[in-house]
Amino acid sequence: MDCVRRLAALAQEARLEVFRLLVKAGPQGLPAGEIARRLDTAPNTMSAQLLVLANAGLIRSRRDGRSIIYAADFGAMRDLLVFLTEDCCGGRSEICAPLVAVASRCCKPVRGVRHEAPARSHRR
């Protein structure tokens, strides 16, 4: 995993907005034109933003007829979050408690689906 490249891609406000929109859209994603409309961005500018996010491995695309659908790569997002928090807190759980609370509110387990912990990341 190239954490620096992923963090650099998110370090620009417009790209961060695109990524957050795609996370909210879920696995089904959104067509490129719809992303541009929702964020009031010119299509050519949006293409450049999507390219940077795709090259960083944060989003994926698929063709659906004449449209290109973009979706957040939730595995890549999870791996980045694990990298950022795996050594969190120095054993002081009260520091990470807010992160756990947020994750438990928005990420309810699905019945019958086994959630495996991701492998520890390799720092670069």
Residue pairs with C-beta under 8 A, 6 or more apart in sequence:
1 57
1 76
1 79
1 80
1 83
1 121
1 122
1 124
2 56
2 57
2 124
3 80
3 83
3 84
3 121
3 123
3 124
4 124
5 55
5 56
5 57
6 56
6 57
6 58
6 76
6 80
7 80
8 56
9 15
9 19
9 52
9 53
9 55
9 56
9 58
10 16
10 19
10 56
10 58
12 52
14 39
14 41
14 45
14 49
15 49
15 52
15 53
17 39
18 35
18 39
18 46
18 49
18 50
18 53
19 53
19 58
19 59
19 72
21 30
21 35
21 38
21 39
22 29
22 30
22 35
22 59
22 70
22 71
22 72
23 72
23 74
23 77
25 71
25 72
26 71
27 71
27 72
27 74
28 69
28 71
29 60
29 62
29 69
29 70
29 71
29 72
30 38
30 69
30 70
30 71
31 64
31 67
31 68
31 69
31 70
32 43
32 46
32 47
32 50
32 67
32 68
32 69
32 70
33 43
33 67
35 41
35 46
35 50
35 70
36 42
36 43
36 45
36 46
39 46
41 49
50 59
50 61
50 70
53 59
54 60
54 61
54 70
57 73
57 76
58 72
58 73
58 76
58 77
58 80
59 70
59 71
59 72
59 73
60 70
60 71
60 73
61 68
61 69
61 70
61 71
62 68
62 69
62 71
63 69
78 118
79 118
79 121
82 118
82 120
82 121
83 121
83 123
85 96
85 99
86 120
86 121
88 95
88 96
88 99
89 95
89 96
109 115
